[in-house]
Amino acid sequence: MAAAMSYVHADVENLKATELRLGLPGVEESDKMPSPPSTPRAGTKRALAGEHREVEPKAAPPAAKAQVVGWPPVRSYRKSCFQQASSKTKEAAPAPVVVKQEEAAVAAAPPAAAAAGGSLYVKVSMDGAPYLRKIDLKMYKGYRELREALEAMFLGFSGDAGSVNPSDFAVTYEDKDGDLMLVGDVPFGMFMSTCKRMRIMKGSEARGLGSSKE
Amino acid sequence: RKQKDNDTASLSTPSSPDALPAAAASPRAPPARASRRVASPGPATARAAPMGRGGARDGAAAAPPWHSLPDEVLEHAFSFLPAAADRGAAAAVCHGWLGAERRSRRRLAVANCYAAAPRDAVDRFPSVRAAEVKGKPHFADFGLVPPAWGAEAAPWVAAAADGWPLLEELSFKRMVVTDECLEMIASSFRNFQVLRLVSCEGFSTAGLAAITEGCRNLRELDLQENYIEDCSSHWLSYFPESFTSLETLNFSCLEGEVNFAVLERLVSRCRNLKTLKLNNAIPLDKVASLLRKAPQLVELGTGKFSAEYHSDLFAKLEAAFAGCKSLRRLSGAWDAVPDYLPAFYCVCEGLTSLNLSYATVRGPELIKFISRCKNLQQLWVMDLIEDHGLAVVAGSCSKLQELRVFPSDPFGAGQVLLTERGLVDVSASCPMLESVLYFCGQMTNEALITIAKNRPNFTCFRLCILEPRTPDYVTRESLDAGFSAIVESCKGLRRLSVSGLLTDLVFKSIGANGNCLEMLSIAFAGNSDLGLHYILSGCKTLKKLEIRDCPFGNKPLLANAAKLETMRSLWMSSCSLTLGACRQLAEKMPRLTVEIMNDPGRTCPVESLPDDSPVETLYVYRTIAGPRSDTPDYVQIV
């Protein structure tokens, strides 16, 4: 585990140098990274022990065991409950916005699985794909990993992997104000806290927005 | 038989208009009618022939030969056989009965959407009013099936639209349902009443809007654990103001907001509403006001039940629930501050079903609440209830039939105090307990043997010890003895999931004793091919077998190839299979589809691979439709 942890730290320091930047060239990113989650690799689903102050450090070792796909056999619907349950004890339940006026057209929706710092699932849609996916933003240390994960997820929908041209795609997100923003402009931490859902745009809408890779 | 050939010539003549009244008037149908009804000779008709002849000679005094009953009478008789298995048995008696049965069948359940072609199913059963189709293999629930695997509902909807214009009910499970499907459903069936989608994906609230707008006679809209894209909150608004027929509305899996005022008006005017399951977007005080509008509810799902404690909200809830005298089933994603639970006390006595499996509430208030539910038959909880909670359940809920305990934190450091003790207590004190799903961290043979002795009436026993290959934590032995005791004692066991450290011996026991077993799930178990061989050569009634991460190889598969045709499907992933065996299996058994799955993205054609290539995932199922044509790149049909 120590080796894994040191890998995480080393990678974080080099991240800025090697990071794939999705923003327009010339935009400077601030260096402030969120405290690295204790997952040794992105894409691994497990409770983020680093976020929970009451959980003993020994929650970290089970991470290696927890990497069996589809085990234990619970539906992914239930998985979002896990982090909530484990972090619930000390933290008060988040108070939802209670709408007093009966004329209010729409009831406020408390964030579904984003409670209590366990995970941050957002929907990802891709133009032309038959259905959406969900990703946990807390699994990724930065924009590059996020981009790689998205590519892996949506490869099937864009035909042969070799013909995918990065500048044909723009990864955008909807922020708290409801505006459609290009992913990559703000520090990853800030992006995580403001991102409500993501959308991968294809074609002419996207051309020119997606920056050239590396 | 030869005599019957003359009669077959008259097959094509339609029944004369006075046939039915005559039959109704005098059940002793004159023997002359016999000739019209006989289809091509089947074994039973041949046997019945002497009876027919005897009847003819004796005249009207004899009871009518069974093969001479008019179709309408047969169909009426069959209408008293609701179970599909019984209808299937009736259909196998003779061709006459086959025809009458298939023409009159109203409910059709297709357990594997690829077992038959949609058009064939529609043609064969033209009078179906309610259809249920299931798609992806069960392990798709746990992420073992990559996206775009198949199981599209569209061909079924299209065939139904063509052949079943009077369709009233449609149910899809683990299938890809698109908005176009929903639009087609809304526009094709003028008396559509029930739509049930379970664990489906591919549609959005726009599709739902088509349903709510187009289905004027909708009674049930039941959405269970689907992935629904949220396009807008207005799908509810498409129910016309004149629409009042709703009896079931379940949108608990919807993540977006709904227009609450619209929902409230809908609930107010649908006086027959019995089931209402809300999503997380509906806050507590809104739940209270909905209940006041619908005190006749039988089933309620509260969505996210979290709020800070306010005494006025508590009073509101308590009053609202007090009015619900008919409430029997309760569920919800309760992040509840436990202080709210007493607001429910007035309904506890009447509850038969309680689903807290998404509720992260814990502690004494939870236990006190459940202990008041003396008539509970079905309880789904998280392991946060812990052993002492289950001990209370055991003492309070003597009518319990089904218990499911889900893990709250499977990767955690074992902070939850749920062990084998809880299950032992419940099994000891709940005499009607017959179905269990239990996730826990540890188990002993002794506990399992005790449970088996306590409860020989189990029909479904699913135990999942969280860490693979965990032995008996006291003796460090395998759990063979424990699970063997279960199958030996529970003679009526239909569904079994095993876990923990297990050798081939447990499968010997299962194969020998699992005489009613229909579904078996195995993971991280067994030592060798023998284990699989025991299962496939035993378990006479096995329908579904799903195996992952077991050292089972080619030999038992090939040795028991014929068995696979008696089963619905077999799933084997991360075992020791090679391509050659799959090829042999496919060749030997033409009525099976043998599907191989590779990693998505690696689209190497299977024809070019050598026989000894390892097979990561094998999915085999019987079919009369031949190989499917909608496989994604990573699925190859051998």
HADDOCK unambig.tbl for C-alpha pairs under 7 A between the chains (distance, minus, plus):
assign (segid A and resid 46 and name CA) (segid B and resid 411 and name CA) 6.40 0.50 0.50
assign (segid A and resid 47 and name CA) (segid B and resid 411 and name CA) 6.95 0.50 0.50
assign (segid A and resid 59 and name CA) (segid B and resid 412 and name CA) 6.14 0.50 0.50
assign (segid A and resid 59 and name CA) (segid B and resid 413 and name CA) 5.45 0.50 0.50
assign (segid A and resid 62 and name CA) (segid B and resid 411 and name CA) 6.28 0.50 0.50
assign (segid A and resid 66 and name CA) (segid B and resid 411 and name CA) 6.01 0.50 0.50
assign (segid A and resid 70 and name CA) (segid B and resid 142 and name CA) 4.62 0.50 0.50
assign (segid A and resid 70 and name CA) (segid B and resid 143 and name CA) 5.45 0.50 0.50
assign (segid A and resid 70 and name CA) (segid B and resid 144 and name CA) 6.10 0.50 0.50
assign (segid A and resid 72 and name CA) (segid B and resid 466 and name CA) 6.01 0.50 0.50
assign (segid A and resid 73 and name CA) (segid B and resid 142 and name CA) 5.69 0.50 0.50
assign (segid A and resid 74 and name CA) (segid B and resid 142 and name CA) 6.09 0.50 0.50
assign (segid A and resid 75 and name CA) (segid B and resid 141 and name CA) 5.35 0.50 0.50
assign (segid A and resid 75 and name CA) (segid B and resid 142 and name CA) 5.37 0.50 0.50
assign (segid A and resid 76 and name CA) (segid B and resid 142 and name CA) 6.61 0.50 0.50
assign (segid A and resid 78 and name CA) (segid B and resid 358 and name CA) 6.98 0.50 0.50
assign (segid A and resid 81 and name CA) (segid B and resid 358 and name CA) 6.65 0.50 0.50
assign (segid A and resid 81 and name CA) (segid B and resid 408 and name CA) 6.80 0.50 0.50
assign (segid A and resid 82 and name CA) (segid B and resid 408 and name CA) 4.93 0.50 0.50
assign (segid A and resid 82 and name CA) (segid B and resid 409 and name CA) 4.81 0.50 0.50
assign (segid A and resid 83 and name CA) (segid B and resid 409 and name CA) 6.92 0.50 0.50
assign (segid A and resid 85 and name CA) (segid B and resid 360 and name CA) 5.27 0.50 0.50
assign (segid A and resid 85 and name CA) (segid B and resid 408 and name CA) 5.98 0.50 0.50
assign (segid A and resid 86 and name CA) (segid B and resid 409 and name CA) 6.37 0.50 0.50
assign (segid A and resid 93 and name CA) (segid B and resid 306 and name CA) 6.63 0.50 0.50
assign (segid A and resid 93 and name CA) (segid B and resid 335 and name CA) 6.70 0.50 0.50
assign (segid A and resid 95 and name CA) (segid B and resid 307 and name CA) 5.29 0.50 0.50
assign (segid A and resid 95 and name CA) (segid B and resid 308 and name CA) 5.92 0.50 0.50
assign (segid A and resid 96 and name CA) (segid B and resid 307 and name CA) 6.54 0.50 0.50
assign (segid A and resid 98 and name CA) (segid B and resid 283 and name CA) 6.82 0.50 0.50
assign (segid A and resid 105 and name CA) (segid B and resid 259 and name CA) 5.52 0.50 0.50
assign (segid A and resid 105 and name CA) (segid B and resid 260 and name CA) 6.52 0.50 0.50
assign (segid A and resid 105 and name CA) (segid B and resid 261 and name CA) 6.56 0.50 0.50
assign (segid A and resid 106 and name CA) (segid B and resid 257 and name CA) 6.39 0.50 0.50
assign (segid A and resid 106 and name CA) (segid B and resid 258 and name CA) 6.17 0.50 0.50
assign (segid A and resid 106 and name CA) (segid B and resid 259 and name CA) 4.84 0.50 0.50
assign (segid A and resid 106 and name CA) (segid B and resid 260 and name CA) 6.10 0.50 0.50
assign (segid A and resid 107 and name CA) (segid B and resid 257 and name CA) 6.23 0.50 0.50
assign (segid A and resid 107 and name CA) (segid B and resid 258 and name CA) 6.84 0.50 0.50
assign (segid A and resid 107 and name CA) (segid B and resid 259 and name CA) 6.82 0.50 0.50
assign (segid A and resid 107 and name CA) (segid B and resid 260 and name CA) 6.31 0.50 0.50
assign (segid A and resid 107 and name CA) (segid B and resid 281 and name CA) 6.44 0.50 0.50
assign (segid A and resid 107 and name CA) (segid B and resid 282 and name CA) 6.51 0.50 0.50
assign (segid A and resid 108 and name CA) (segid B and resid 257 and name CA) 6.99 0.50 0.50
assign (segid A and resid 108 and name CA) (segid B and resid 281 and name CA) 6.45 0.50 0.50
assign (segid A and resid 109 and name CA) (segid B and resid 257 and name CA) 6.07 0.50 0.50
assign (segid A and resid 109 and name CA) (segid B and resid 280 and name CA) 6.99 0.50 0.50
assign (segid A and resid 109 and name CA) (segid B and resid 281 and name CA) 4.43 0.50 0.50
assign (segid A and resid 110 and name CA) (segid B and resid 281 and name CA) 6.64 0.50 0.50
assign (segid A and resid 130 and name CA) (segid B and resid 202 and name CA) 6.10 0.50 0.50
assign (segid A and resid 131 and name CA) (segid B and resid 202 and name CA) 4.89 0.50 0.50
assign (segid A and resid 132 and name CA) (segid B and resid 229 and name CA) 6.97 0.50 0.50
